[in-house]
Amino acid sequence: MRSHPWRLLLRSHSRSKHLHLPTPLSLSLLHPIPPPNSSTPPLFQYPSFHRPFSSSTPQKQEEQNPSERKGSSNPVTVTAEIFSKSSTGDEFKLELDSNDIVITEDLVERVLQHLGEKNPDAARRFFGYVSDREREEFSERSCYLMLVILRSSGSAKEYWDVFKIMRKKRCIPIVLEQRYGFESRDGWGSNKGPLGHRMELFESFNETACMLVCWVIRQQVWGDWVEKRLRKLDVSYSSVLVSEILQDLMWLKEEEEAAAAAMMFFRWLQESNSFEHNERTYGTMLRFLGTQGNPIKGRIEKFWRVANEMRGAGFGLSGEFYDVSWSSLSSRWPLADAVDLYEFAMGFALKPSIRDCVVLLRRVVEEVIELPNPEVDMNLFHRVLKAFTEGGNALTDLAMDDVLESLNRRVRSEIFSKSSTSDEFKLELDSKDIVITQDLAERVLQHLGENPNAARRLFGYVSERESKRLSAVSCLLMLGILCSCGSAKEFWDFFEVMRKKDYGAGRGRRRFETEISGLGSKMYGLGSSLDMRCYNFFVLYTRSSFEDMANSLVCQLIQRHLGVDGAEKRLRELDVSYSSELVLMIFRELGSLHVEEEAAMSFFRWLQESNLFEHDETTYNALLRFLGRNCRAGSITGTTETFRRVADEMRGAGFEIGEMKGIFSSRALRCIVGRLDEASDCFQKLSFMTKAAFPRANRRSIVPSPRSPPNFRVFKDPFDLFVKGSI
């Protein structure tokens, strides 16, 4: 009795004939149980019984709650005390029966809530007893509460047992998350947490174990807590499971944190004797260190430590490593490290393919050999060839031709990059015994994608002296280079060359379209910063005059949404001489292309600020007409404000608003006129409406301004005043 002084209070209350109170656990009993679909409840808060204060008689309440009988101890507390002792299932059964406790869904939930994380061992014993003998009494909430308890000290097998019950109950993680809520601070509320939306957790123990291990590693920086928690999970590791864990760790953290966490876990498995690494796990770790993120020197050093350790343990590179990671490593790593990796791989039974050797040799040619310098450092080239031949291989004629062709293209590219005139080109080509062919022109132009000046010189030389060698593919490649940095004059000259070759018109057009579709992504991988596919080439090609072509070129450039800096840079590179007529043409075409108002206004302001053109009455009216078309399209609110600002600026510069007939809808014009500057009285408004051919019936909706002359207000219809000639 001393340990439970509150029972005296219970007796005094039980003698009352008016109220029946359930046995209190604590003051938190006064809080009602939250509904299943409510927000996340505080964990392990003791809920009250339903209807704690009722007008029903004690006898009726006992019938409603058979597990709580008058004068007995609280069944939640008693059950918790029973399972706090280590006993067998039969002993638990006897004690429950002796205390008249019946296992129900509600009781299971409340006992688990009572035990919580403070007594996880008792919670495990109770959960195990119910799962063995009273499994039908489990609810979704019971499973949720048990998962909460296990998150701090549970093993992977215990999690799996709960998941099996959930699977039989047809309960999935997202249902628990929606109904009861997982606490985001522990990672339970996100898709990357222990549950998320992953249905495969219910199908495979390996998936469950992988999820739990990754979640533990994710919680904190590696330390004693992480190692202790991993030991409590009591996972039996296999090569498949370790590989899955390492792969999942790639997506749990930032690149450097992920690499550090994966490396710590890899080493912990060795040091704790939890698992002995084999070829598969070594290969997964190498793929992680080699391909995750950009090649960083510190990570490459870790790669070599693990690789040498793997070789010392008698393992080699697997086929999966070559399939998944080899091409990425050999192309992204620094060249010297890529050559080291090739030599390393050639020392195993499973070696890189002949194609891998050829690709690496071509990369050496592209990046290392500085031509036409006769003092060429061929060390890396020789190392690759030596490793290849010592492995018992021989380069075929076809493979060697591929390497030599790459070397020859580099020679020719260097010639066109350093020569300045067509005569110098000719001398250099003759001295190297190089003959320009159609295929050679195409290959060199493709190689010169990042050197537009050299590409211009080569294209000019071929079009002047070897025009018969100029193919449609060469023209397309040059067009791709011009789209990134060419001027309007260069575009026009280029189209003149194409017209002479009959490309782009008639049968030549069909052939040209075929070449465009045939090149595909290969054409656009030239290294140019902009994408040619956004230009309508045939619209530019069919323009009859330079001004017409320049107009379409500028409009298509504005339409491409390059951003402020990108658009201004390319507009300067086009080197167009703007006139009133050209700017008028540009705004007309922008309207037909349905270009956004913001892009058109940016171009208008850029012309002012770059001092390339000074706007006049023609260009102001062209912009107003463009804005009027936007109003007619329905974007009235923002566009009319812009229209008002431009109209005020135009009047301030001393220009008149020109003919606007047919530009505006009635609704748009009412909005525009109503938003004109307050200094503009009804006389100016009516004048503007007449020029815009605004219907007379709708002019009556424009009321006179309070600041208008007194004689103006005599007329009921301001339009009558205008007709009578008083304005």
Helices and strands as residue ranges (DSSP letters): H 6-14, G 27-30, H 58-64, H 75-83, H 89-98, H 105-115, H 120-133, G 135-137, H 140-153, H 156-168, H 173-179, G 184-186, G 199-202, H 205-219, H 224-233, H 239-249, H 255-271, H 279-291, H 297-312, H 319-321, I 322-326, H 327-332, H 335-345, H 354-367, H 379-390, H 397-418, H 422-431, H 438-447, G 448-450, H 452-465, G 467-469, H 472-485, H 488-500, H 506-519, H 521-524, G 532-534, H 537-541, H 546-559, H 564-574, H 580-592, H 597-609, H 617-632, H 636-652, H 666-674, H 682-691, H 696-699, G 710-714, H 718-723
